Amino acid sequence: MARSEYTRLRDIAQKRLGRLESAGLAVPGLAFPKMRELKTAAEKAAALRAVREFVQAPTKVKEVRQTGQRVMPTAKGIRAVDPVREARRQRQREQRAHRREVLAGLTKNQRGFIKAARTLGMTINTENIPEFLEYMEYRYSQYSDSQNYLIDQYVRDYTALKKAKRENIINDFARFRVDREALMEPVGAEGYTAAQVQLMWNEYIKQ
């Protein structure tokens, strides 16, 4: 990368950022890296591409003000974006990262339960994963070690039904959450054992 080219473009970009900040149109303190901070050829190439895109984009004060945007750091670099949309995207990135972290801490069987739910067209919110796993283990994991994958057969049966509705499980999970303590209480509980659930399901799919 030609040193003079990057330095020239960075000088233009920094002056523009200063004017944008003064106008309240940019996040304070934004800066492109100095040449001496770029160590590898890849870093230099990426920095040149980023500063060139910024200078060539409509990022002058008048242009940014007309669009109602704000200049801020994004996943793709320093850009003029809709602040509300960018905040939403940032929350989504954080939520995805949190979900990956939660899933990484699960066992293989537990991740299998989440995958099975997805196969059925159900999306389990990250905050509901612990309760859903408790529900699945209560409903379908009370068998011997040789039958730990009962949910797999349940999924195959379920997807084989053309008119079966995923709401059957969703509603059952909702009832489980509402009456959670009662379901887990062995005396006087109104819930069903895993064997009873499977028996009822087998009768249902024969209809």
JOSULPE-V739403 format. One record per backbone hydrogen bond with DSSP energy under -0.5 kcal/mol. NH is the residue of the N-H (numbers start at 1). CO is the residue of the C=O. Records with the same first field share a line. If there is no record, write none. Layout:
BEGIN
NH=CO + CO
END
This chain:
BEGIN
6=2
7=3
8=4
9=5
10=6
11=7
12=8
13=9
14=10
15=11
16=12
17=13
18=14
19=15
20=16
21=17
22=18
23=19
24=21
25=20
26=20
27=71
30=27
37=34
38=34 + 35
39=37
44=40
45=41
46=42
47=43
48=44
49=45
50=46
51=47
52=48
53=49
54=50
55=51
56=52
57=53
59=57
64=60
65=61
66=62
67=63
68=64 + 65
69=64
70=81
71=25
72=79
74=77
77=74
79=72 + 77
81=70 + 79
83=81
86=82
87=83
88=84
89=85
90=86
91=87
92=88
93=89
94=90
95=91
96=92
97=93
98=94
99=95
100=96
101=97
102=98
103=99
104=100
105=101 + 102
106=103
111=107
112=108
113=109
114=110
115=111
116=112
117=113
118=114
119=115
120=116
121=118
122=117
124=122
125=123
128=125
129=125 + 126
132=128
133=129
134=130
135=131
136=132
137=133
138=134
139=135
140=136
141=137
147=144
148=145
150=147
152=149
153=149
154=150
155=151
156=152
157=153
158=154
159=155
160=156
161=157 + 158
162=160
168=165
169=166
170=166
171=167
172=168
173=169
174=170
175=171
176=172
177=173
178=174
179=175
180=177
183=179
184=180
185=181 + 182
186=184
188=186
197=193
198=194
199=195
200=196
201=197
202=198
203=199
204=200
205=201
206=202
207=204
END
